[in-house]
Amino acid sequence: MSELLRKSDVKRITGLELNALQFAGVLDRGVFDGSHITSSGTPIYDIDGELLFYRVPVRRGQKASALADVAANSVFGAPLLAVQHGLEWEEQQIKMSAEAAARKIRSNIDFDKMEFVAYSYPKMAIRFSKGNNEILMLELFSWTQVPSERDVAPGPQEYGFSRWSLVRETPEEKKQKNITNYRKRVSQWDELFPPLPPKLRKESFKPEYIKYAEFERQLKAIPTVPRIETRDLYYSLDDNDHHPCYELRGQQTGVWCVAASVQMLLDFYRYDYEQTRVAQALNLGTLTNPNSLPYANDGDVVTVIESMTGNALNATMNTNPSWTEFRGEIRANHPLISFIPGHSRTVAGYTRTSLFEWYVFRGLLVYDPWPPNAGVITRWENFDTQTYRRTFTAAVTMV
């Protein structure tokens, strides 16, 4: 089992990571400044049962204004996985909805445990269990039944209901490197802001409160040379004429993340296709009988982008995605489709933020079509904690 972040440290580490990003100016201060972290949030487990991360609500008053996914498991390589706002998260209400959905499927369902599971990270489900036996697993929010392990091939094989273990699928060499990086990051925060018992913190800095001015005061005694590079997609490359120019599209079925991603990219270039039409071109079936895209058909994305634009767009697939590619394409004002194990999203921005000699955060602005019929915008996804399988880019063919 990989080393775990102690539950008692979750609020402190989350607060330090968010305070650093807010100080750097890459979080929305209207959302985060003056907010606070009141709990360690919801534990999310691997399908093998190992704790992976906590989904931590960031609140202003009584309302959750944002969410931070914070690694409890060192397999990720860093504590902060992602920050997002716009997705409602009330744990007990979600569980009540899940149970109601489960009883529609099995009116006499008998279980003694409900837990949140990353069945295909970052996609999640709720698992109903009796003892050590899984009874039912329902995808979060859509409440579609996730196929059992005996019904799907081991490991991610397609962009749909792949059920796979993040811990099991991470190569051992990468796992050991990530454990080292994770320990180093947490120990560096501990050295800079040592954990103190609550009685000794009454008059001292409280990292679980996200306050720009307070964090700035703490850094005055610390050598800090902030370096921040951030860019989103806009209407043009003219920095004097910048208007945001990208839209989120939720996937209309549980397995149409690729169709929704292609739709988002085409929308940016002003090709207005319904998602059902994109799905048809990708041979993904219909709304009533949808199919997912197998890994073997990755190249179809290039063919469809070019054919649906009459070759006005020149599309490219990259089988070895890198930070340099993400940065370069966004600076050229090109969105990217990003394939990760079992899932597809699009990327429309990036940030590279460094504060101290040891603090570097590389984040991507991700427009994720999951959950179905909604989607979510993640600002930011930690580039160094995710696995990127493929990227697809497109550029206007010049004549």
C-alpha positions in Angstrom: 0.0 0.0 0.0 1.3 3.5 -0.9 1.9 6.0 1.8 -1.2 8.0 2.8 -1.7 11.6 3.8 -3.1 11.6 7.3 -6.7 12.7 7.4 -5.7 15.3 10.1 -3.4 16.9 7.6 -5.8 17.2 4.7 -7.3 20.6 5.5 -3.8 22.1 6.1 -2.2 20.8 3.0 -5.2 21.7 0.9 -5.2 25.2 2.3 -1.5 25.7 1.6 -1.8 24.5 -2.0 -4.8 26.8 -2.7 -3.3 29.8 -0.9 -0.2 29.4 -3.1 -2.2 29.4 -6.3 -4.4 32.3 -5.2 -1.3 34.3 -4.2 0.0 33.6 -7.7 -3.2 35.0 -9.2 -4.2 31.9 -11.1 -7.4 31.2 -9.1 -10.6 33.3 -9.2 -10.2 35.6 -6.1 -14.0 36.3 -6.3 -14.5 32.6 -5.6 -11.6 31.7 -3.3 -10.6 34.8 -1.3 -12.2 34.6 2.1 -13.3 31.0 1.7 -12.4 28.3 4.1 -12.0 24.5 4.4 -14.1 23.1 7.1 -13.5 19.3 6.7 -11.3 16.8 5.0 -14.1 16.1 2.6 -15.3 12.9 0.9 -12.9 9.9 0.7 -12.6 8.4 -2.8 -11.4 4.9 -3.2 -9.7 2.8 -5.9 -11.8 -0.1 -7.2 -9.4 -2.4 -5.2 -10.4 -0.6 -2.0 -7.3 1.5 -1.5 -7.9 5.2 -0.5 -6.9 7.5 -3.4 -7.9 11.1 -2.6 -10.3 13.4 -0.8 -12.8 15.6 -2.6 -12.6 18.7 -0.4 -15.4 21.4 -0.5 -14.1 25.0 -0.3 -16.8 27.1 1.3 -17.9 30.7 1.5 -20.4 30.9 4.3 -22.4 27.7 4.2 -22.2 27.1 0.5 -19.5 25.1 -1.3 -18.0 27.6 -3.8 -15.3 25.2 -5.2 -13.8 21.7 -4.9 -10.3 20.6 -4.5 -9.2 17.0 -5.1 -6.3 16.2 -2.7 -4.3 13.1 -3.0 -4.2 10.9 0.1 -2.3 8.3 -1.9 1.3 9.0 -2.9 0.8 7.1 -6.2 -0.2 10.4 -7.7 3.2 12.1 -7.0 1.8 15.4 -5.6 -0.9 16.5 -3.1 -3.1 18.7 -5.3 -4.8 16.9 -8.1 -7.4 19.4 -9.4 -9.4 22.5 -8.5 -12.8 23.2 -9.9 -15.9 25.2 -9.3 -19.4 25.0 -10.7 -20.0 21.4 -9.7 -22.5 20.9 -6.8 -21.1 18.6 -4.1 -23.2 17.7 -1.1 -22.1 14.2 0.0 -25.2 13.2 1.9 -27.6 14.4 -0.8 -25.6 12.5 -3.5 -25.8 9.4 -1.4 -29.5 9.8 -1.0 -29.9 10.2 -4.8 -27.7 7.1 -5.4 -29.7 5.0 -3.0 -33.0 6.1 -4.6 -31.6 5.2 -8.0 -30.3 1.8 -6.8 -33.8 0.9 -5.4 -35.3 1.6 -8.8 -32.9 -1.0 -10.3 -33.2 -3.5 -7.4 -36.1 -2.7 -5.1 -34.9 -5.2 -2.5 -31.2 -4.3 -2.6 -29.5 -5.3 0.7 -26.2 -3.5 1.5 -24.3 -2.3 4.5 -21.8 0.1 2.9 -21.8 2.9 0.3 -18.6 4.4 -0.9 -17.3 6.7 -3.6 -15.1 4.9 -6.1 -12.9 6.2 -8.9 -13.9 3.4 -11.3 -12.0 5.0 -14.2 -10.1 8.0 -12.7 -11.2 10.8 -12.7 -14.7 9.4 -13.4 -16.5 8.2 -10.2 -19.3 6.0 -9.0 -21.0 4.9 -5.8 -20.4 1.3 -4.9 -23.0 -0.6 -2.8 -21.5 -3.5 -0.8 -22.5 -6.3 1.6 -19.5 -7.4 3.6 -16.7 -7.7 1.1 -19.0 -8.3 -1.9 -20.0 -5.6 -4.3 -23.8 -5.6 -4.9 -24.1 -2.7 -7.4 -22.0 0.2 -8.8 -23.7 3.3 -10.2 -22.0 6.1 -12.1 -22.1 9.4 -10.3 -25.0 11.7 -11.3 -26.2 9.7 -14.3 -26.9 6.7 -12.0 -26.1 4.3 -14.9 -25.0 0.9 -13.8 -21.2 0.4 -14.3 -20.5 -3.1 -15.8 -19.0 -5.6 -13.4 -15.4 -6.7 -13.7 -16.4 -9.9 -15.3 -18.2 -8.0 -18.0 -15.3 -5.8 -19.1 -11.7 -6.6 -20.1 -9.1 -5.8 -17.4 -7.5 -2.3 -17.7 -8.8 0.6 -19.8 -9.6 -0.5 -23.4 -12.1 2.0 -24.5 -13.5 5.5 -23.8 -16.6 4.5 -21.9 -17.3 2.2 -19.0 -13.8 1.0 -18.5 -13.4 -0.3 -15.0 -9.7 -0.2 -13.8 -7.5 0.3 -10.8 -5.3 3.4 -10.8 -3.0 1.8 -8.3 -2.7 -1.5 -10.1 -2.3 0.1 -13.6 0.5 2.5 -12.5 3.9 1.1 -13.5 6.1 0.2 -10.5 8.9 2.5 -11.6 6.6 5.5 -11.9 5.0 4.5 -8.6 8.3 4.7 -6.8 9.2 8.0 -8.3 5.8 9.5 -7.4 6.1 8.3 -3.8 9.4 10.2 -3.5 8.0 13.3 -5.1 4.9 13.2 -2.9 6.9 12.9 0.3 9.2 15.7 -0.7 6.3 18.1 -1.4 4.5 17.4 1.9 7.7 17.7 3.9 8.6 21.0 2.2 5.2 22.4 3.3 5.8 21.1 6.8 9.2 22.8 6.9 7.8 26.1 5.7 4.6 26.0 7.8 5.0 23.5 10.6 1.8 21.8 11.8 0.7 23.2 15.1 -1.8 21.9 17.7 -5.1 24.0 17.5 -4.4 25.7 20.9 -1.1 27.2 19.5 -2.7 28.4 16.3 -5.2 30.9 17.7 -3.0 33.8 16.9 -1.0 32.3 14.1 -1.6 31.7 10.4 -4.4 29.2 9.7 -3.8 27.7 6.2 -7.4 26.3 5.9 -8.5 29.9 5.5 -7.9 31.1 1.9 -6.9 34.8 2.5 -4.7 36.5 0.0 -3.5 39.3 2.4 -2.7 36.8 5.2 -0.7 34.5 3.0 1.1 37.5 1.6 2.1 38.5 5.1 3.5 35.1 5.8 5.6 35.1 2.7 7.3 38.5 3.5 9.9 36.6 5.6 10.5 34.0 3.0 12.6 34.5 -0.2 9.9 34.4 -2.9 10.3 35.1 -6.6 6.9 34.4 -8.2 7.0 33.4 -11.9 3.6 32.9 -13.4 2.8 32.1 -17.0 -0.9 31.6 -17.8 -3.0 31.6 -21.0 -6.5 30.6 -22.0 -8.1 30.3 -25.4 -9.5 33.6 -26.7 -11.2 34.9 -29.8 -7.8 35.9 -31.4 -4.1 36.1 -30.6 -4.4 39.9 -30.2 -3.7 40.5 -26.5 -5.6 43.8 -26.8 -8.8 42.1 -28.0 -9.1 39.2 -25.6 -12.5 37.6 -25.1 -13.0 34.1 -23.8 -13.9 31.8 -26.7 -14.6 28.3 -25.6 -17.7 26.4 -24.5 -18.3 23.2 -22.5 -20.4 20.4 -23.9 -21.6 17.6 -21.7 -21.6 14.1 -23.2 -25.1 13.0 -24.0 -24.5 9.4 -23.0 -22.2 7.7 -20.5 -19.9 6.6 -23.4 -19.8 9.6 -25.7 -16.9 11.5 -24.1 -15.0 11.4 -27.5 -18.0 12.7 -29.4 -18.5 15.6 -27.0 -14.7 16.4 -27.1 -14.8 16.5 -30.9 -17.9 18.6 -30.8 -16.2 21.1 -28.5 -13.2 21.4 -30.8 -15.3 21.9 -33.9 -17.4 24.5 -32.1 -14.3 26.6 -31.5 -13.7 26.7 -35.2 -17.4 27.6 -35.8 -18.5 24.2 -37.1 -21.9 23.7 -35.5 -22.6 20.0 -35.3 -25.0 18.2 -33.0 -23.3 15.6 -30.9 -25.5 12.9 -32.4 -24.0 13.8 -35.8 -20.4 13.6 -34.5 -21.2 10.3 -32.8 -22.6 9.0 -36.1 -19.4 9.9 -37.9 -17.3 8.2 -35.2 -19.5 5.0 -35.5 -20.6 5.5 -31.8 -24.2 4.4 -32.4 -27.3 6.4 -31.3 -28.7 8.0 -28.2 -30.8 4.9 -27.5 -28.0 2.4 -28.4 -24.6 4.2 -27.9 -21.2 2.7 -28.3 -17.8 3.8 -27.0 -14.7 4.3 -29.1 -12.2 1.4 -28.7 -8.5 2.3 -28.3 -7.8 0.6 -31.6 -9.8 3.4 -33.3 -8.0 6.4 -31.9 -7.0 7.5 -35.4 -10.7 7.9 -36.4 -10.7 11.3 -34.5 -8.3 12.7 -37.0 -10.3 11.4 -40.0 -13.6 12.8 -38.6 -12.3 16.2 -37.8 -10.9 16.6 -41.3 -13.9 15.1 -43.1 -16.5 17.1 -41.1 -14.7 20.4 -42.0 -14.1 19.5 -45.7 -10.3 19.3 -44.9 -10.4 23.0 -43.9 -8.8 21.8 -40.6 -5.6 19.8 -40.6 -5.8 17.4 -37.6 -2.9 15.6 -35.9 -2.7 12.8 -33.3 0.2 12.7 -30.9 1.0 9.4 -29.2 3.4 11.0 -26.7 1.8 14.1 -25.2 4.1 16.5 -23.3 3.8 19.8 -21.4 5.6 21.5 -24.3 2.9 20.5 -26.7 0.0 21.6 -24.4 1.7 25.0 -23.8 2.6 25.5 -27.5 -0.8 24.7 -28.9 -2.6 27.0 -26.4 -0.2 29.8 -27.2 -1.1 29.2 -30.8 -4.7 29.5 -29.8 -5.5 25.9 -30.6 -7.7 23.7 -28.3 -6.6 20.1 -27.8 -8.5 16.9 -27.3 -6.8 15.0 -24.5 -7.2 11.2 -24.1 -6.4 9.8 -20.7 -7.0 6.1 -19.7 -10.7 5.4 -20.4 -11.8 9.0 -21.0 -11.6 12.0 -23.3 -11.7 15.7 -22.5 -10.5 18.9 -24.1 -7.8 21.4 -22.9 -8.3 25.2 -23.4 -5.6 26.8 -21.2 -2.5 26.3 -19.0 -0.6 27.8 -16.1 3.0 27.3 -14.9 3.4 28.8 -11.5 6.6 28.9 -9.3 6.8 30.6 -6.0 9.8 29.1 -4.1 12.8 27.2 -5.3 10.9 23.9 -4.8 7.3 25.0 -5.6 6.3 24.5 -9.2 2.7 23.9 -10.3 1.8 23.0 -13.9 -1.9 23.1 -14.5 -4.3 22.6 -17.4 -7.7 24.2 -17.9 -9.8 21.1 -18.7 -13.3 21.1 -20.3 -14.5 17.7 -19.2 -17.8 16.4 -20.8 -18.3 14.1 -17.8 -20.7 13.9 -15.8 -23.1 13.1 -18.6 -25.4 16.0 -19.8 -23.5 18.5 -17.7 -19.7 18.3 -17.8 -17.4 20.3 -15.6 -14.6 22.9 -16.1 -11.5 22.1 -14.0 -9.1 25.0 -13.4 -6.6 23.5 -12.8 -5.8 19.9 -13.4 -2.3 19.1 -12.1 -0.4 18.0 -15.2 2.2 16.1 -13.2 -0.4 13.8 -11.6 -2.3 12.6 -14.7 -1.5 10.1 -17.4 -2.0 11.4 -21.0 -2.4 8.8 -23.7 -3.1 10.9 -26.8 -3.6 14.4 -27.9 -5.4 15.7 -31.0 -4.9 19.1 -32.4 -6.2 21.0 -35.4 -5.2 24.0 -37.4 -6.8 25.9 -40.3 -5.3 24.8 -43.6 -3.8 27.8 -45.1 -4.3 28.5 -48.9 
